[in-house]
Amino acid sequence: MTNFRSPHSNRALFFMSVCVLFFTTLGHAQFRVVSYNIANSNGDPTDLQSVFEELALDDTPGAAVAPHLYVFQEARESDIDDIEAILNAAHPGLGYARATYTSNNIEDGSVGAQALFYRSDLVSELTSSHDDISTGASRNTDRWRLRLTNYDFDFYVYSSHLKAGQGQDNEDERADGVVSIRSNADALPSDAHVIYVGDYNFYSPNEPGYQEFIASGSKQAVDPLGNGSWSGSSNAIKHTQSPRASSSGGLIGGGMDDRFDQHLVTAGLFDGSGFSIVDYRAFGNDGNHYNTSINAGNNTYYPSQTSRSNALADALFDASDHIPVVVDYQYPALVSGLLQDELGIVIQGGVVYVDVLLSNIAPGAFVDTCPVFVEGLIGFFGDDSVQDVANFPGFDTITLLLDTTTIGDLSGTVQVVGLGEDMNSPLILSSNATIIGSARPSFSDQNQLEALDLAYEIEVGDAPLELSFPVFNFEHSSLQARCSVESITGIKGALALDSLPGGLIGSTPGAIELSFDPAIRGAGVYEYSLVIELLDEELPGAQQSQLTIDLLFEVDDTSEPSADFNNDGVVNGLDLTILLGAWGTSNNDITGDGVVSGPDLAQLLAAWGN
């Protein structure tokens, strides 16, 4: 039985090249969500584009990436096309798509509607799940259902602009709106992820509306910044309104002292597993501009990059009366696997180990761990797991055993199951092989004859005896290995090997050619036991086999004894003298009766002169 491991160095290179192509379609870094109240587009569009451009360059969490989702509040229908144009001008080539957009008369007239744009190369919308939820003050909260490219889990985004203003009535109206949002969200599937974003106009975490968000229930919200106070200068880093101290041109002032804009999530998005938050920040807020304009003096949002920070602060000042909330998520692990698709021909019973190559091809530095279980389903034996598959371009290897027990074409499958949260669906990898039988060497084409026992009679003076033994591969077909004669042992003395079959024996037999020369040994009985070693063609699982030949040669000498004892070429007196000298013995017994006597003398005299 032969052990064979399918070579994987070339396959590893191929695997990496495939992953490179696939990986480039995924983007990089982390998944970025931006929520931004754009104040009915009352800000300067050039500065708004600058803000968008800088959002793609923000590397404060460690890596920069163009936002995957932009969620806007106060986006009027009359402005929506311009917003989309500015967005795509800021990010050329990324192709942001507008999610389902709805607006009512009041929203379009003053407070604006909700809008969501997504990178269509990395995200898709399931449009049938869009919903408008009335949340008071003639405003609707929009719900979108989204899916990451190459993943199978969905998540929902709710965007809201709740009633503004202080006082109990306004607080109650906001709370009623949140009750409607939670009622809608709590009815979603239990495993659904939810992101709640918007301009909630909450003045403190004690407001009933905020408390409704974080109340227990299926889709209870978690605040990534905690449920404590966000008021005062000690919490300045959390504030999102207003980036300007004074109102102007339709933009409201007041300075940076409120956390109206928030990004809340259900627990599964804040547990460190799968699709989960890794960073939360108010974009451009350095924490040093409490109750004043964001561009008053120097801004230090980008540490040690004052000029860059100041340019961003100036753009935020003129773009809107809110600043964006930016939240980065780690990608769930995304396992990719490769199994050699063609394993070729294997001889039945061969031990063939096959490698499954695995890599976590989720993009970027913020990627979840990748636990994986691999199991042979059809045509493969074994299973194994990896606790954390290597991130691309690294890879891990699981080794399975090919099932070579049954002759015929084999279509095998291996299942790769991601065990981590939000990972892609199980992969089914396929591979093909052909299992063939071992060769069946035989001396006959009628049955499998593996041994011969032959006897020959020959005279000493005969010419050498030529022997030919055909070697068949019995009942050979495309599902049976060919074989070759490797060696023959037992050849000696008067028996000589003339030739062995060359090449591989399949449907056409080969022949072993021998010769026996009786003159070499003379009269006698000679026995030979020959062992012929054969080997299957060079394939995984190649087997050895034997044929045997037992030969017996009986060599006789039937020629008449000569009376020319001295071998001088003539029978005469000298030969008579020798015969008489051997009288009564067995020496020079011409007749072969065992004694020299009268009959021997008679034969000598009859041959006299010859």
N, C-alpha and C positions, 0 to 999 in steps of 0.2 A: 504493500500500500504506500502510495506516494503522498507526502505532504506538499501542498502548493499554496503559496500566498499570491493573490493577484497583485501585480506591481501597482503602486499608487503614486509614484513621483510625478509622472506625466498627468495623471488625473488630478493631483493636487494643484498643479499649475493651471489646468483647465478649470478646476473648481474656483480658483482664485480669480481667473479672468472673467468667468461668468458672474461671480460676486461683484467684481469691479463694475461691470456694466449695470448690474442690478442696483448696486449701492449708489451709483451716480444719479439714479432716478429718485432716490429717497431724500435728497437734501443732506443736511449735515447739522452738527451741533445738537440742538434740543428743539422741542416743540414750543413755539412762542405764541402766546395769546395776548392781544392788546384790546383793552376796553377804553373807549375815549368818547367823552361828550364833546361834540364839535360845535356846539352852540349855534345850531341852525346856519352854519357856514358864515357866520358874521365876522370871522377872523380873516386874516390875510391869506389867500390861497397859496402864495409863494412860500410863506412861513409854514403853512400846513404841510406842504410838500417837503420842506426841509425837515420837519419833525418826522414825517414818514421815513425819509431817507436815513435819518439818524437812528431810528428804531431798528433798522436792519444792521447798523454798525455797533449797536450797544453791546459791549463785551464785558460789562461789569460782573456778570455771573461767571465769567471765565471764557466764554465763547460767544461770538456774534452770529446771528442768523436772522434772515428776513422773516418777519412775523408770518405765521401760518394762518392765523385768524385775526381779522380786524372786526371788532364789534363796536358799532357807533350808536350813541344816543343823540337825539335831536338831529336826525337826518331826514330832511323834508324831501318829499317826492320831487319837487321842483329842482332840488340840488343833487339828487342821487347820481345822475349821469356825470355831473362835474366831479363829484367825490370819487367815483370810479376812475375817471380819467386822471385825476391827480394821483391817485393811488398807484395806477399802473405806470405813470410817468416817473414816480419815485422808485419803482422797482421794475425796470424794463426787463422783459423776457420771462417774468415769473407768471404772468397770466392769471391775475386774481379774478375769480368768478363771483358774481353777486348771488348770494343765497336768496331764497324766497323773500320778497319784499312786499309789505303791505302798509298802507297808511290810511287814516281816516281824515275827514275834513279838518277837524280841530288840530290833530297832530301836524298836518301839513301847513296849517295856518300859523301856528305859534310855537308849540312845544316840540315839534318834530317827532318822527317815528324812529323805530329801531332798524338798524341795517347790519348785515353781516357779510363780509367778503372773505373768501378762503382761497388758498393756493390750490388751484385745480389739479396740479401735478401730484399733490400730496394728500389732499382731502377731497371727499365727495359729500354731497348732501343727499339725504333720503327725503325727497321733497314731500312725499305723501304724509310725513309726520309733522310738517310745520303746523303751528297752532298760534292763534291770537287769543290772548287772555286779557280780559278787561280788568284793569287794576286801579280804577278810580281816576278822577279828574279828566275823563274822556281820553284816557291814554291806555294803550295796550302794551302788554308784555309779549314779546315774540319768543316762540320756542322753535329751535332748529335741531334736527337730528343729523349728526355727522359721523363720518367713518374715515379713519386713517387708511391711506393706500397700503395694501398688502397685509392689513389686519382685518379681523372679523368682528371685533367688538365695536359697539356704537356708543357715542356719548351725546348728551343733550346740552344745549346752551340756551339759557334764558337771559334775555336782555330787557331791562326795565328802566323807566324813568318815572319814579314815583313823585307824588304831589310834594311840591316845595312848601316851605314856610314853617314857622314855629307855632306852638299852640296845640292844645289838646285835639282840636278838630282835625288839624292837619296830620298829627301823629296817628290819630285813629284811622284816617283815610289811607295813610301809608300801610298801617297794620292790616287793614282789610285787603289791600292789594296783595300783601305778602301771603295772607291766608289763601287767596285765590291761586297764587303761584304754587304754594305748597300743596294745595289740594290737587292741582294738575300733576305736579311732579310725583307726589306720593302714589299716584295711580300707575306710574310707569313700572316696567318689570323690576323685580327686586334687585337684579344685578346691574341695572343701568347706572352709568355714571352721569352726574349732573354738574354743570358749571353755572353758577348764578352770577351775572355781572350787571352793572348798571350804575346809574346816578340815583342812589336811594334817598338822598337828602336826610339821612339819619344824623342827628346831632350828637347822639351818644349811644353806647351799647345798651343803655337802659330803656331805649324806646321800644314800645310794644312790637313794632314792625321788625326790628332786629331780633327781638326775642322770639318772634314767630319763625324766623329763618332758622334759628339754632335749636328750636324746640324738637323734642324727640319725635321720631316717625321714620318711615321708610327712606325719605330723602332729606333727612336732617342735614342742615348746612354746617360746615366747619369753616371757621374764620382762620386763614393761615397766619394772621397776626395776633391771634388769641382774642378772647372776649373781654379783655380789660379796656380801660379808658383810652381814648385816642385824643383827648383834649390837652391843650396847653403846649408850651414850648418843649417839654420833655418828650412829647410825641410828634414833634414837627416832621419827622421823617415819614410819617404815615399820611400826611395831608395832601389833598389833590385839588383844592380850590381855595382861593383863586390865584392864578399866577400873576395877577396884577393888583396893585393896591387900590387903584381908582377905576371906576367904570368909564368906558369910552367906546364909541362906535358899535354899540349893541353888545359889548362884552362887559360882564359884571365884575366889579372889583371886590375888594375886601381883604385881599392878601391871603397868604397860605396859612389857613387856620382851621380848615374843615376836612373831614374825611367822608365826603359825600359819595365818592366813587369807590366801589368795592368789588372784590372778586372772591366769591365764596364757593365752596365745593362740597360734594358729598364725601364721606369718610374714605371711600376707596381711592380717591384722588389725592389723598394726603397721608398715605400710610407707608410711603417709601417703596412700594412694590408696584410693578407694572407701570401704567400711565399715571404719573404722580408728580406733584409740584416739587421743584428743586429751588425755585427762587421767586420772590414776590417783591415788587418795588413800585414806587410812584416815580415815573420816568422824569428825570431831570431834577428831582428833589434831593438836595444835599443835606437836608435837616437843619440848615443854617439860615432859613428865610421865613421864620415863623412870623405870621401876621404882616408880611410885607411882600413886595413883588419878588418873583423868583429870580429876576435879573438885577436886583439891587446889589450893587457892589460885585464882588467876584462870586462865581458859583463853582463849587468843587465836586459836582456830581461824578466826574471822571477824576479820580485822584491823580494829582501831579499833571493834569492836563487842563489848566485853567482856561486857556484860549478856547479849547473845544467845548468845555462846559459852559462858558459864557455865550458862545454862539448858539448852543442848544437852548439856554435860558431865554435868550432874545427871541428865538423862534417860538418857543412855548408862550411867551408873553403876548405875542401878536396873533397866534394861530387860533386860540380859543380861551374861554375863561375857566377851563378845567385842564388838568394835565392827564396824560394816559396812565392807566394802571397796566403794568407789564408783568406777566406771570410766565415763567419758563417751566416746562414739564420734561421729565425724563421720558424717553421712549421705552415702551415695553420691549422686552427681548424679542427678537425676530430670528428664529432659527431657520437656517438653510441647510439642506443636506444633499450630498451627492453619492450615488451608488453607480458603479460602472455599469453601463446599460447593456453591454454585450460581453459575456464571460467566455464565449467561444465553446469549444468542444471539450468535454471532460469524460474520462472513462469511469464507468460505474464503480462505486466504492472508493473513488479518489477522495482524499481529504483536501478540500479547497477552502481556504479562509478568505473572506471577502471583507474589505474595509468600507465602512460608511463614514464619510467625511462630514463634519458638522462645523458650522460657524454661526456666531451671533452677528447678523449683518444689520442690526438696528443702527441707525446713523448717529454719529457724534460722540461727545465725551460723556453726556448724561444718558446712560443706558442702563436698564435694569439687568440684574443677573439672569442667567439663562439655564435653568435646570431642564434637562431633557432625558426622556426615556426612549430607547430604541428597541424594537422587537421585530424579529423575523415572523412574517405572517404566512407566506406561501413560498416554499422552496428554500427557506433558510432556517437554520436552527440557532437558538440563542437569543438573549436579550441582555441589555446592560443600560446603565444610566451615567450621565455626567452631571455633576452638581452645578457647574457653571461653565458652559461652553465658551471657548475663547472668542473674544471679539475679533471681527474681521480686521486685518487679513490673516490672523491666526486661525487655526482650526484644531479640533479634537477628532480622534478616531475611535470608532466602535467596531470591533471585529466579530463577524458572524460566520457560521459554518454553512456552506452550500449543501443542500440535500441532493446527494448523488445516488440515492438508492434505487431509483426507477429510471429505466431506459426510455428515452424520448425527449421531445422538446419541452423545456421547462420555462415557464413565465413566472418569475418570482417577484414577491413584493415585500417591502420592509416599511414599517410604520415608525415615524419620528414624531413623538408627542412632547410638546412643550408643557412643562409643569408649572411655569410661572404665571403670574396674574397678567391678563390681557394679551397673552402671547397669541401668535397666529395659530390657525387650526392645524391639526395633525397633518403631516406630510406623508404621502404614500409614494415611495420610491420603487421603481421597477427595474428589473434586470432579466436578461434572457440567457439561457445556456442550452446546449444540447448534450444529453447524457447518452453515451454509447456503451455497448458491451465490450468486454475484453476480447482479444483475438481467440480463436478456437483452432489451434494447429492440429493437423490430422494427416495420416498417411493415406486417407481415403476421402473421396468426395461423396461417398454414399452414407457414411456414418463417421462419427468422431473416433478415429482409430489412433490411439496415442502410443501403441507399443507393437513392435514386430518381433517375431521369433522365427528365424529362417535357418535352414541347413542346406549345404551344398556338398556334392561329391565331385572330385576333380583329380586328374592324373598329374603326376609329377611333371611330365613333359608337356602338359597343355600350356597354351598361351594364357597370359594373365586374364582373370575373370573380371569383366566390367560390370559394375553394379550401379543402378540408378534408382533413387527413392524419391518419388514426388512428395512435396510437402504442400498440403492444401490449408486454406483458412476456411474451415467448414462453415457452410451456409453464410458466407460473408455478404454483408449489405452495407448501406450507408450508415447504419446504426451499430456497426461493429468495427472495432479497431483493426488496422492492419498490423502485421508483425514482421520481424526480421529474425533470421538465424544468426545468433551471436557467436556461438562456438560449438565444437563437438569434441568430446573426450573419449578415450578408449582406443584410439588408433595406434597400432604398433605392428612390428614385425612385417609379415608379408602383406598386411592390409594397409593400403595407402589412401589418403584423401586427395581426390582430384579437384573438387570444387564444391563450394557452398552457394546457396541462392544469393544473388545480389539484390539490394534494394528491399522494398517492403512487399510482403505477400498479402494480396487482397483477393480479388476475384480470380486472378491468374496464379496458378501454383508455381512454386519454385522446385528445385531438385537438388538433392545431395548426391554427388558422384563419387564412388569409391572404386578401387580395384584391388584384386587379390592375386598375387603371383606365387603359384605353387612351387616354382623352382627355388625360391629363396630359402624355404625351410625343409623341403623334401617331404617324403611320406610322413603321415601322422594326422592327428586330430587337433584342430586349432579352434579355440572359442574366443569370442570378442563380445563385450558388453559396451555398447556405445550410448552416450548420453548427449542429446542435442539440446542446447539452451536457446530459448527464444524470448524475445522481448516485444511488448506492444510498442507501437509507434510513439514518438516523443510527445505525449500529452499528459496533462494532470491525471494522476491515477493509473499510469502505465503499470502493467503487471508482467511478471516473469512466468514462463511456462517451460515444460520439458516434453520431449519425445524420447523414446528409447528403442534401440534395435539390438537384439541378441542374435549373433551370427555364429554358425558352426561350420567349419570346413573340414571334410574328410579327404585327405590326399593319399592316393594309392599309387604303387609302382608295379605295374603288371608286365614289364618287359622281361624276356627269357635271359637267364644268367649266361655268360659267355664262357667257352672252354679255352680261350686265349688268356691263360692266367698271367703270363708275363707281359701281355699287352704289346707284343712285337708285331702284331698285325697278321699273324698266321698261326694256325694250330699245327704243332709239329712235336718232335721228340722232347723238346724242352718242356712243353706243357705236360706231356705224358709223365716226365720225371717228377714234376710238381704234384700231379695227381697221385702218383704212387706213393709219394712222400706223405701225403695226407690221408692215406688209406685207413679206413676205420674211424676217422674223425669227421667232424662236421665242416671242417675247413674246405673251401673250394667244392662245396656240394652243388654239383650242376643240376641235379634233378630236384633239389629242394626237399628230399625226404629225410634230411637230418643226418645222413651218414654217407661218406664216400665209399662206394662199393661197385659191384659189377655194372649196374645200370649207368653209373657215371662214366665208367670206362667205355661202355658201348657208345655213349653220346660223344665222347671225345673222339673216338675212332671214326664215327660217322661224320664229324666235322673236320677230319684230317685234311690238311692242305688248304683249308679255307681261312 
